[in-house]
Amino acid sequence: MKRITGPPCTKSFGCPKGTIDQPHVLHSITLQAYRFYRECRAVNSFPQDPWVRWFAVRFREVEDVLNG
């Protein structure tokens, strides 16, 4: 079946991932924090730091929503 219109990411409103010109991406600091969270979660050892805890809670909430 031939597509009548282009994919949503090519439209001005975009899709959940943004548009081709302006994609929705994590800030470099947030990406670094997420990688650290994944590393800590993999070994089940988190440092006792308020910022690490704050980010860990937020990342876990998002993962729970995405994983249903």
Secondary structure, DSSP 8 states (H G I E B T S, - for coil): ---SS--GGGSSS-BTTB-SSSB----HHHHHHHHHHHHHHHHT---S-HHHHHHHHHHHHHHHHHH-
